[in-house]
Amino acid sequence: MTQPPHRYLDAAVPEEIKAEWHSWCAATWRRNRHLDANNLFPPDQRYSVRPPAEMCSRHRESWLAYRNMHFDPISGNRWPGHPGSPFVPVGRDLNRVGEERRCEWDEKASEQMRLIEEICLSGRSPQCDRADDAATA
């Protein structure tokens, strides 16, 4: 496992962030460092987050599916990105519109990943197969 850096975008990484480098909390901290540096379109941080070990295999599969969804810069489709949606820019700078949509896409995919975690770990999901996972282990 790689060690978290001591500095990120010229900011000292707090010890509590270092301890949870692959968590949503750290991903939010890194995103905020980009925003603090006046980068209005920060890189997606969801690839640095690891799924909770307690998550069942069925929910982990869904979690990974959302993590692996990508914004298509060619079509410019909005979420959920169905192939027929038109790329209708509002404004003159198409690159900026594309970056806005990419960030929107990344944020929504991250929201879905967090929701899947919450549902699985709550123990109330009828789709959860943690009982099946425990029996086969």
VENMO-V433392 format. One record per pair of residues at least 24 apart in sequence whose ideal C-beta (glycine too) atoms are under 10 Angstrom apart, sorted by the first residue. I is the first residue (numbers start at 1). J is the second residue. D is the distance in Angstrom with one decimal. If there is no record, write none. Layout:
# VENMO-V433392
I,J,D
I,J,D
This chain:
# VENMO-V433392
1,50,9.9
4,48,10.0
7,33,9.9
8,33,5.6
8,34,9.5
9,33,4.4
9,34,6.6
9,36,7.8
9,37,5.5
9,39,8.5
9,42,9.7
10,36,9.7
10,37,7.7
11,36,7.5
11,37,8.6
21,48,7.6
21,49,9.6
21,50,9.4
22,48,6.1
22,49,6.0
22,50,4.4
22,51,9.7
23,48,9.1
23,49,6.5
23,50,7.8
23,52,9.3
24,48,9.8
24,49,5.8
24,110,7.8
24,113,8.5
24,114,6.3
24,117,8.5
25,49,9.6
27,110,7.7
28,110,9.4
31,103,9.7
31,106,9.5
31,107,9.4
31,110,9.5
40,96,8.7
40,99,7.8
40,100,8.6
40,103,8.3
41,95,9.7
41,96,8.2
41,98,9.3
41,99,4.0
41,100,7.2
41,102,7.0
41,103,5.4
41,106,9.6
42,99,9.9
42,103,7.3
42,106,8.7
43,102,9.6
43,103,9.5
43,106,8.5
44,70,9.3
44,71,8.8
44,102,7.9
44,103,8.1
44,105,8.6
44,106,4.1
44,107,8.8
44,109,8.0
44,110,7.8
45,106,8.1
45,110,7.7
46,106,6.6
46,107,9.2
46,109,6.3
46,110,4.8
46,111,9.9
46,112,9.8
46,113,6.3
46,114,9.5
47,106,9.8
49,110,8.0
49,113,7.4
49,114,9.1
49,117,9.5
51,113,8.2
51,116,8.8
51,117,7.2
51,120,9.2
52,117,5.9
52,120,7.9
52,121,6.4
54,117,9.3
54,120,7.9
54,121,6.1
54,123,9.9
54,130,7.6
54,133,9.9
55,116,7.9
55,117,6.5
55,119,9.8
55,120,4.9
55,121,6.8
55,128,9.0
55,130,8.1
55,133,9.5
56,120,5.7
56,121,9.3
56,125,8.4
56,127,8.6
56,128,5.1
56,129,4.8
56,130,4.0
56,131,8.4
56,132,7.7
56,133,5.4
56,134,9.2
57,128,9.8
57,129,6.2
57,130,8.5
57,132,8.1
57,133,5.7
57,136,9.4
58,116,9.8
58,120,8.2
58,125,8.9
58,127,5.9
58,128,6.8
58,129,4.6
58,130,8.7
58,132,8.5
58,133,8.8
59,116,5.4
59,117,7.6
59,119,6.9
59,120,3.7
59,121,8.6
59,125,7.3
59,127,7.3
59,128,6.4
59,129,8.1
59,130,8.4
60,116,8.6
60,117,9.6
60,120,8.0
60,129,9.9
60,133,9.6
61,116,9.6
61,129,10.0
62,112,8.4
62,113,8.7
62,115,9.8
62,116,5.2
62,119,9.2
62,120,8.7
62,127,8.6
63,112,8.5
63,113,5.4
63,114,9.3
63,115,9.6
63,116,4.8
63,117,6.8
63,120,8.1
64,113,8.8
64,116,9.6
65,109,9.6
65,112,9.2
65,113,9.4
65,116,9.2
66,108,8.9
66,109,5.0
66,110,8.1
66,111,8.9
66,112,4.5
66,113,4.9
66,114,9.6
66,115,9.0
66,116,7.0
67,109,7.0
67,110,8.6
67,112,9.3
67,113,6.0
67,116,9.9
68,109,8.9
69,105,7.6
69,106,9.2
69,108,9.1
69,109,5.2
69,112,8.6
69,113,9.7
70,102,9.1
70,105,8.0
70,106,9.3
70,109,8.9
71,98,8.3
71,99,9.6
71,101,6.4
71,102,4.4
71,103,8.7
71,104,8.3
71,105,3.9
71,106,7.1
71,108,9.9
71,109,8.8
72,98,9.9
72,101,9.6
72,102,9.4
72,105,9.0
73,98,5.4
73,99,9.0
73,101,8.5
73,102,6.9
74,98,9.5
75,101,9.9
76,101,5.9
76,102,9.1
77,101,7.9
77,105,8.5
78,104,7.1
78,105,7.8
78,108,9.4
79,104,6.4
79,105,5.6
79,106,9.8
79,107,9.1
79,108,4.8
79,109,8.1
79,111,10.0
79,112,9.6
80,105,9.1
80,108,8.1
80,109,9.7
80,112,9.7
81,105,7.0
81,108,9.8
81,109,9.9
